[in-house]
Amino acid sequence: MPRYHNINGTRIQFTAEEEVLRDAEELEWSNGAFDRSMEELRFKRNKLLAETDYLALSDQTMSAEMTTYRQALRDITNGLTTVEQVNAVVWPEKPEV
């Protein structure tokens, strides 16, 4: 299917070179989908860990449930190899403090 530019309201078909460049851009974007998904997952995971970091200080006693929760957050990226797996991650439930 041909692609078109819209230049000043005029529809102009891509040249062969423009088609090749656009295909390469789309392939590069598609190939980076997993990395983008993992980056978003890690960002959320790190935020959730940071919310409970104060409980890991030496003057605090962390409950076993909180230790398990924090470990589950750290392990959440293990074994993920596809965007679909990243999107299907089930987040652990944060225990009461």
C-alpha positions as CSV (number, residue, x, y, z in Angstrom):
1,M,0.0,0.0,0.0
2,P,1.6,3.3,-1.0
3,R,2.2,6.1,1.5
4,Y,1.6,9.7,1.0
5,H,2.8,13.1,2.2
6,N,0.3,15.9,2.8
7,I,2.2,19.0,1.6
8,N,0.2,22.2,1.7
9,G,-3.0,20.2,1.3
10,T,-1.7,18.3,-1.7
11,R,-1.4,14.5,-1.4
12,I,2.0,13.4,-2.8
13,Q,3.0,9.7,-3.0
14,F,6.3,8.7,-1.3
15,T,9.2,8.0,-3.5
16,A,10.8,4.6,-3.5
17,E,13.6,5.9,-1.3
18,E,11.1,7.4,1.1
19,E,9.3,4.1,1.3
20,V,12.5,2.3,2.2
21,L,13.4,4.8,4.9
22,R,9.9,4.7,6.4
23,D,10.0,0.9,6.4
24,A,13.3,1.0,8.3
25,E,11.9,3.5,10.8
26,E,8.8,1.3,11.5
27,L,11.0,-1.8,11.9
28,E,13.3,0.0,14.3
29,W,10.2,1.2,16.3
30,S,8.7,-2.3,16.3
31,N,12.0,-3.9,17.4
32,G,12.2,-1.5,20.4
33,A,8.7,-2.4,21.7
34,F,10.0,-4.9,24.3
35,D,12.7,-2.6,25.6
36,R,10.1,0.3,26.0
37,S,7.7,-2.1,27.8
38,M,10.4,-3.3,30.2
39,E,11.5,0.3,30.9
40,E,8.0,1.2,31.9
41,L,7.7,-1.9,34.0
42,R,11.0,-1.1,35.8
43,F,9.9,2.5,36.3
44,K,6.7,1.4,38.1
45,R,8.5,-1.3,40.0
46,N,11.2,1.1,41.2
47,K,8.6,3.6,42.3
48,L,6.8,0.9,44.4
49,L,10.1,-0.2,45.9
50,A,11.0,3.4,46.8
51,E,7.7,3.9,48.6
52,T,8.7,1.2,51.1
53,D,12.5,1.9,51.2
54,Y,12.1,3.6,54.6
55,L,11.1,0.2,56.1
56,A,14.5,-1.2,55.2
57,L,16.4,1.2,57.3
58,S,18.4,-0.2,60.2
59,D,16.2,1.4,62.8
60,Q,13.0,-0.3,61.4
61,T,11.8,-3.9,61.7
62,M,10.4,-5.1,58.4
63,S,7.6,-7.6,58.5
64,A,7.9,-10.9,56.7
65,E,5.0,-9.9,54.5
66,M,6.8,-6.7,53.5
67,T,10.0,-8.5,52.8
68,T,8.1,-11.0,50.6
69,Y,6.4,-8.1,48.8
70,R,9.6,-6.2,48.1
71,Q,11.3,-9.4,46.9
72,A,8.4,-10.1,44.6
73,L,8.8,-6.6,43.1
74,R,12.5,-7.2,42.6
75,D,11.8,-10.5,40.9
76,I,8.9,-9.2,38.7
77,T,11.1,-8.8,35.6
78,N,12.5,-12.3,35.7
79,G,11.8,-14.5,32.7
80,L,9.9,-11.8,30.7
81,T,10.8,-12.1,27.0
82,T,7.8,-10.6,25.1
83,V,5.7,-7.5,25.2
84,E,2.7,-9.6,25.9
85,Q,4.3,-11.1,29.0
86,V,5.2,-7.6,30.3
87,N,1.7,-6.4,29.7
88,A,0.3,-9.4,31.6
89,V,2.4,-8.9,34.7
90,V,0.3,-9.2,37.9
91,W,1.6,-6.8,40.6
92,P,1.9,-8.1,44.1
93,E,-0.4,-6.6,46.7
94,K,1.3,-4.3,49.1
95,P,0.8,-5.4,52.8
96,E,-0.3,-3.1,55.5
97,V,2.5,-1.3,57.2
